[in-house]
Amino acid sequence: MTPETLRHLGSVDETLGALILRIGACELAPERRRSPFESLVRAVAHQQLHGTAAARILERFVALFPGMKFPDAEHLLAVSDDQLRAVGFSRSKIAAIRDIAAKTAEGVVPASKVISRLDDEEIIERLTQCRGVGRWTVEMLLIFKLGRPDVLPVDDFGVRQGYQITYGKRQFPKPKDLLKYGERWRPYRTTAAWYMWRAADAAKLEKQTKKP
């Protein structure tokens, strides 16, 4: 993120500015080489799982396709449900990634060159047509693949927790309240969200170090 982005956020929100100084420079680095298809399959794999467990499943999944860094939609559609179950995907996730593959083949899930020309809401509208893909999943794609600068995933637990910690809220914030407060962070809400994640991580680490 540019220094101008951080200066802007600090100027409109002193509390966030103090957090930025404490955490340091934003290290968000989008994976722009991943296709929308790959990004969605990876996101579904991570749903309701610890990151380490999801990574193992994805490693076994990719191993089904020797010589490929990641399969395309056609290759995924060619493997059996039994093979996908064997690598660790649940039945519901198999149904989801098959639907993502089918909608990629149909063009509902666009190619990288096409998706780059769409605005955020257009992308959300198209990709949420896929089974198992909600707004949060697409917001993660907007942030971590496309690098869109003004995404605030208000349903994300970590972002809400970081906001609660940073601003000393007694109650866990509701998405609508975070959305309202976050208006002041425009047009750099993605960066603000990244700092909320880091605030939550820092609090978790501090709690762990205090354990006897």
GUNU-841212 format. One record per residue (C-alpha): x, y, z; residue in one letter. Coordinates in steps of 0.05 Angstrom, whole numbers, plus 5000, padded with zeros to 4 digits. Layout:
N
XYZA...
END
This chain:
212
500050005000M502450704985T504451195040P498751635015E493751085032T496351035103L496651785112R489451855089H486951325137L490851635194G488052325178S480752105178V481351635238D486351775293E485151095326T486650725261L492651175251G495450955319A494250225300L497950325234I503950615271L503850025319R503149485266I507549785213G506849785137A501249405104C503948755075E497848545035L500148224970A494647964923P495647314885E494047604818R496346994779R490846564806R484646484762S477846644791P476345904787F482445714828E481046274878S473946034889L475845304897V481145484947R476245924985A471145364989V476544885014A477945365071H470745455093Q469645235165Q476644925169L483145125201H488045385149G492944805159T487544275148A484944635085A492144685058A493043925066R486543785029I488544254972L495443934968E492343244960R487243524911F492643824866V496343154869A490442844831L492943234770F500343064759P504343604724G499244154738M500144724788K492544734794F487244394752P482544774707D474944694708A474844154655E479943724693H476043794758L469643574724L473142954698A474942654766V470042244808S466642424872D470241844905D476942144887Q474842824915L472242494978R478842124986A482842774988V478343045044G472743445011F465943375043S459943205000R457343925005S464144204984K464543714926I457743964902A460244684910A466744604872I463344214816R458344774808D464045284806I467344864752A460844814712A459545564717K466645694696T465645274634A459145654621E462546334629G458646544691V465246524729V469446964683P476646894662A481947344693S481947834635K474447914638V473747964713I478848524716S474148964676R468148864722L466649284783D466248984852D458648914856E458248604786E463348074808I459547934872I452947864834E455947374784R460146944830L454846864884T450746474832Q455445894847C453445394900R457045504966G459646194946V456946764987G458747494991R464447385040W467746874994T467547364936V470147924979E476247494996M477347414921L476648164910L481948284964I486847714956F486647594881K484448244849L487348724899G481249164899R482549764945P475649894975D472849245002V470349195074L468248475092P463648655150V461447935160D468547705172D469747485244F476947725246G475348415219V469648495269R474048245326Q479648715307G474849295305Y472149115374Q479149085403I481849705368T475950145387Y474749845456G467649615442K464349215498R459848835451Q461748465387F460048955331P454348825284K456048835210P451549435198K455149835252D461949665223L459549845153L457150515178K463550675215Y467750435157G464950965110E470351435135R475650955109W473551015036R476650924985P481650485023Y477250025064R481249415042T487349675078T483249855139A480549135140A487648865136W489449255199Y483348995235M485748285220W492648465247R489648765310A485848115323A492147705310D496248145357A491048075413A491047315404K498647285407L498747715469E493647265503K497746645487Q504246955514T500847115580K498746395592K502846065648P
END
